[in-house]
Amino acid sequence: MTRELVTNFVFELYTPSFALAELSKHKVMISAKAGLSAKGFEEILEKLCIFIKIEEDSDYSGFLNEAHELCPDPDDVDFFAIALKYKCPLWSNDAALKKQPKIRVLSTKDVLEIVG
């Protein structure tokens, strides 16, 4: 479902560049859960880069201090900084991220309701 949403999404999607390295680091687990071969995983990762804009640290560094203050999970600070930069919601199924007042956090269910 997520792959379909990403490739057919009507909004612009952004991610920090390190997210690609994280995906690759967990390639075996992700491939097993998704029923993908190693080659299939690489092909999908390549396609994701077409649909998702990759942000370098320097692109959103001016928003990191505010993101640190807001974000309830230190691992997600970069995602918050990008959301602050673009004044856009954050797509995450992590309910803890909703425990702050400034960034709207949308679950996959919320995204599905929006795109109808």
MARGU-67021 format. One line per field, with one value per residue: x negated, y negated, z negated of N, C-alpha, C in turn; residue in three letters. Coordinates in nm, 2 decimals. Each point is the difference from the previous one (the first is absolute). Layout:
N
n_c1 X	... .
n_c2 Y	... .
n_c3 Z	... .
ca_c1 X	... .
ca_c2 Y	... .
ca_c3 Z	... .
c_c1 X	... .
c_c2 Y	... .
c_c3 Z	... .
resn ALA	... .
***
This chain:
116
n_c1 -0.08	-0.10	-0.05	0.12	0.01	-0.12	0.03	0.11	-0.08	0.10	-0.07	-0.08	-0.09	-0.04	-0.13	-0.05	-0.11	-0.02	0.12	-0.07	-0.10	0.09	0.07	-0.11	-0.02	0.13	-0.07	-0.07	0.02	-0.02	-0.10	-0.04	0.02	-0.06	-0.07	-0.11	-0.05	-0.13	0.01	0.11	-0.07	-0.11	0.08	0.06	-0.11	-0.04	0.11	-0.02	-0.13	0.08	0.08	-0.12	0.02	-0.12	0.00	-0.10	-0.08	-0.08	0.09	0.00	-0.13	0.06	0.05	-0.13	-0.03	0.09	-0.05	-0.11	0.05	0.04	-0.10	0.09	-0.05	-0.11	0.05	0.10	-0.10	-0.08	0.09	0.00	-0.13	0.01	0.08	-0.08	-0.11	0.08	0.01	-0.04	0.11	-0.01	-0.04	0.06	-0.02	-0.10	0.09	-0.12	-0.01	0.12	-0.09	0.03	0.00	-0.12	-0.05	0.08	0.03	-0.02	0.09	-0.03	0.08	-0.06	-0.11	0.04	0.04	-0.12	-0.07	0.08 .
n_c2 0.12	0.00	0.11	0.05	-0.03	0.05	0.11	-0.01	-0.05	-0.08	0.03	-0.11	0.10	-0.02	0.03	0.02	-0.04	-0.02	-0.04	-0.03	-0.05	-0.06	-0.04	-0.04	-0.06	-0.02	0.01	0.08	-0.07	-0.11	0.05	0.05	-0.11	-0.06	0.11	-0.07	0.02	0.02	0.06	0.07	0.02	0.02	0.08	0.04	0.02	0.04	0.06	0.03	0.01	0.05	0.06	0.02	-0.13	0.02	-0.02	-0.08	0.03	-0.05	0.08	0.07	-0.02	-0.10	0.12	0.04	-0.12	-0.06	0.08	-0.03	-0.12	0.02	0.06	0.09	0.02	0.00	0.12	-0.08	-0.06	0.07	0.10	-0.03	-0.01	0.11	0.06	-0.05	0.05	0.10	-0.01	0.13	0.09	0.08	0.09	0.05	0.13	-0.07	0.05	0.04	0.00	0.05	0.03	-0.09	-0.13	0.01	0.12	-0.01	0.11	0.06	0.09	0.12	0.03	-0.09	0.04	0.13	-0.06	-0.07	0.10	0.05 .
n_c3 0.00	-0.08	0.06	0.00	-0.13	-0.02	0.08	-0.06	-0.08	-0.04	-0.11	-0.03	0.01	-0.12	0.01	-0.12	0.05	-0.13	0.03	0.11	-0.08	-0.08	0.11	0.05	-0.12	0.02	0.11	-0.07	-0.11	0.07	0.07	-0.11	-0.07	0.10	-0.02	-0.02	0.12	-0.01	0.12	-0.05	-0.11	0.07	0.07	-0.10	-0.06	0.12	0.01	-0.13	0.05	0.08	-0.10	-0.07	-0.04	0.03	-0.13	0.04	-0.10	0.09	0.06	-0.12	0.00	0.06	0.02	-0.02	-0.04	0.08	0.10	-0.05	-0.01	0.12	0.06	-0.03	0.12	-0.07	0.03	-0.03	-0.07	0.08	-0.02	-0.13	0.01	0.07	-0.09	-0.09	0.08	0.03	-0.14	-0.01	0.02	-0.10	0.08	-0.11	-0.03	-0.03	-0.08	-0.05	0.13	-0.03	-0.09	0.10	-0.02	0.06	0.00	0.10	-0.07	0.12	-0.04	0.04	-0.10	-0.06	0.05	-0.02	-0.11	0.00	0.05	-0.10 .
ca_c1 0.08	-0.09	-0.06	0.10	0.03	-0.12	-0.02	0.12	0.03	0.03	-0.08	-0.14	-0.05	-0.14	-0.06	-0.14	-0.08	-0.04	0.11	-0.03	-0.10	0.07	0.07	-0.10	-0.05	0.10	0.05	0.03	0.12	0.10	0.03	0.07	0.14	0.07	-0.01	-0.08	-0.13	-0.09	0.01	0.12	-0.02	-0.08	0.08	0.10	-0.08	-0.03	0.13	0.04	-0.08	0.07	0.12	-0.02	-0.11	-0.10	-0.05	-0.13	0.00	-0.02	0.13	0.09	-0.07	0.05	0.12	-0.03	0.01	0.14	0.05	-0.05	0.09	0.14	0.01	0.00	-0.09	-0.12	-0.03	0.08	-0.02	-0.02	0.13	0.06	-0.07	0.05	0.14	0.00	-0.05	0.10	0.13	0.09	0.01	-0.09	0.07	-0.06	0.09	-0.04	0.10	-0.07	-0.04	0.11	0.00	-0.06	0.11	-0.03	0.00	0.11	-0.05	0.10	-0.02	0.03	0.14	0.03	-0.04	0.10	0.13	-0.02	-0.01	0.12 .
ca_c2 -0.12	-0.11	-0.02	-0.06	-0.14	-0.08	-0.02	-0.07	-0.11	-0.13	-0.10	0.02	0.07	-0.03	0.08	-0.03	0.09	0.12	0.10	0.10	0.09	0.08	0.11	0.10	0.07	0.09	0.06	0.14	0.00	-0.07	0.10	0.12	-0.04	-0.04	0.11	-0.05	0.05	-0.11	-0.08	-0.08	-0.11	-0.10	-0.07	-0.09	-0.11	-0.08	-0.06	-0.10	-0.12	-0.07	-0.06	-0.07	-0.09	0.03	-0.12	0.01	-0.07	-0.14	-0.05	-0.03	-0.02	-0.12	0.04	0.11	-0.04	0.01	0.14	0.07	-0.04	0.06	0.15	0.09	0.11	-0.05	0.06	-0.06	-0.14	-0.04	0.00	-0.12	-0.12	-0.01	-0.05	-0.14	-0.08	-0.01	-0.03	0.11	0.11	0.11	0.13	0.10	0.07	-0.01	-0.09	-0.09	-0.12	-0.10	-0.06	-0.13	-0.09	-0.08	0.08	0.10	0.13	0.08	0.14	0.05	0.00	-0.14	-0.03	0.06	-0.07	-0.12	0.03	0.07 .
ca_c3 0.00	-0.01	0.13	0.09	-0.03	0.03	0.15	0.05	-0.09	0.06	-0.07	0.00	-0.11	-0.03	-0.10	-0.01	0.08	-0.08	0.00	0.10	-0.06	-0.10	0.07	0.05	-0.11	-0.04	0.12	-0.02	-0.07	0.08	0.11	-0.05	-0.03	0.13	0.09	0.11	0.02	-0.01	0.12	0.00	-0.10	0.06	0.11	-0.07	-0.06	0.11	0.04	-0.10	0.02	0.11	-0.05	-0.12	0.01	-0.10	-0.06	-0.07	-0.13	0.02	0.06	-0.10	-0.12	-0.07	-0.08	-0.09	-0.14	-0.03	0.01	-0.12	-0.10	0.02	0.03	-0.11	0.03	0.06	0.13	0.10	0.01	0.14	0.06	-0.05	0.06	0.14	-0.01	-0.03	0.11	0.10	-0.06	0.04	-0.10	0.00	0.02	-0.09	-0.08	-0.14	-0.07	-0.09	0.07	0.00	-0.14	0.01	0.05	0.12	0.13	0.02	0.03	0.07	0.01	0.13	0.00	0.02	0.14	0.08	-0.01	0.07	0.14	0.04 .
c_c1 -0.09	-0.07	0.09	0.03	-0.12	-0.01	0.12	0.04	0.01	-0.08	-0.15	-0.05	-0.15	-0.06	-0.15	-0.09	-0.04	0.11	-0.02	-0.10	0.07	0.08	-0.09	-0.06	0.09	0.06	0.05	0.14	0.12	0.04	0.08	0.15	0.08	0.00	-0.07	-0.14	-0.10	0.01	0.13	0.00	-0.07	0.08	0.10	-0.07	-0.03	0.12	0.04	-0.07	0.06	0.11	-0.02	-0.13	-0.10	-0.06	-0.13	0.01	-0.01	0.13	0.09	-0.07	0.05	0.13	-0.02	0.02	0.15	0.05	-0.05	0.09	0.14	0.01	-0.01	-0.10	-0.13	-0.04	0.08	-0.01	-0.02	0.13	0.08	-0.05	0.05	0.14	0.01	-0.04	0.11	0.14	0.10	0.01	-0.11	0.08	-0.07	0.12	-0.04	0.08	-0.07	-0.04	0.11	0.01	-0.08	0.09	-0.02	0.01	0.11	-0.06	0.12	-0.04	0.03	0.15	0.05	-0.03	0.10	0.13	-0.01	0.00	0.13	0.00 .
c_c2 -0.13	-0.03	-0.06	-0.15	-0.09	-0.03	-0.06	-0.12	-0.13	-0.11	0.03	0.07	-0.03	0.10	-0.05	0.11	0.13	0.11	0.11	0.10	0.09	0.12	0.11	0.08	0.11	0.08	0.14	0.01	-0.05	0.10	0.12	-0.04	-0.03	0.11	-0.04	0.07	-0.12	-0.09	-0.09	-0.11	-0.11	-0.08	-0.09	-0.12	-0.10	-0.08	-0.10	-0.13	-0.09	-0.08	-0.08	-0.09	0.02	-0.14	0.03	-0.08	-0.15	-0.07	-0.05	-0.03	-0.12	0.03	0.10	-0.04	0.01	0.14	0.08	-0.04	0.06	0.15	0.08	0.12	-0.05	0.06	-0.06	-0.15	-0.05	-0.01	-0.13	-0.12	-0.02	-0.05	-0.14	-0.09	-0.01	-0.03	0.10	0.10	0.10	0.13	0.10	0.07	0.00	-0.10	-0.10	-0.13	-0.11	-0.07	-0.13	-0.08	-0.06	0.08	0.10	0.13	0.08	0.14	0.04	0.00	-0.15	-0.04	0.06	-0.07	-0.13	0.02	0.07	0.10 .
c_c3 0.00	0.13	0.11	-0.03	0.04	0.15	0.06	-0.08	0.07	-0.07	0.03	-0.13	-0.02	-0.11	-0.02	0.07	-0.08	0.00	0.10	-0.05	-0.10	0.07	0.05	-0.11	-0.05	0.12	-0.02	-0.07	0.08	0.11	-0.05	-0.03	0.12	0.10	0.13	0.01	-0.03	0.12	0.00	-0.10	0.06	0.11	-0.07	-0.06	0.10	0.04	-0.10	0.01	0.11	-0.06	-0.13	0.01	-0.12	-0.05	-0.07	-0.13	0.01	0.05	-0.11	-0.14	-0.08	-0.08	-0.10	-0.15	-0.04	0.00	-0.13	-0.12	0.01	0.00	-0.12	0.01	0.07	0.14	0.11	0.02	0.14	0.08	-0.04	0.06	0.15	0.00	-0.03	0.11	0.11	-0.05	0.05	-0.11	0.01	0.01	-0.08	-0.07	-0.15	-0.08	-0.10	0.07	0.00	-0.13	0.00	0.08	0.14	0.13	0.00	0.05	0.05	0.00	0.14	0.02	0.03	0.15	0.09	0.00	0.08	0.15	0.06	0.10 .
resn MET	THR	ARG	GLU	LEU	VAL	THR	ASN	PHE	VAL	PHE	GLU	LEU	TYR	THR	PRO	SER	PHE	ALA	LEU	ALA	GLU	LEU	SER	LYS	HIS	LYS	VAL	MET	ILE	SER	ALA	LYS	ALA	GLY	LEU	SER	ALA	LYS	GLY	PHE	GLU	GLU	ILE	LEU	GLU	LYS	LEU	CYS	ILE	PHE	ILE	LYS	ILE	GLU	GLU	ASP	SER	ASP	TYR	SER	GLY	PHE	LEU	ASN	GLU	ALA	HIS	GLU	LEU	CYS	PRO	ASP	PRO	ASP	ASP	VAL	ASP	PHE	PHE	ALA	ILE	ALA	LEU	LYS	TYR	LYS	CYS	PRO	LEU	TRP	SER	ASN	ASP	ALA	ALA	LEU	LYS	LYS	GLN	PRO	LYS	ILE	ARG	VAL	LEU	SER	THR	LYS	ASP	VAL	LEU	GLU	ILE	VAL	GLY .
***
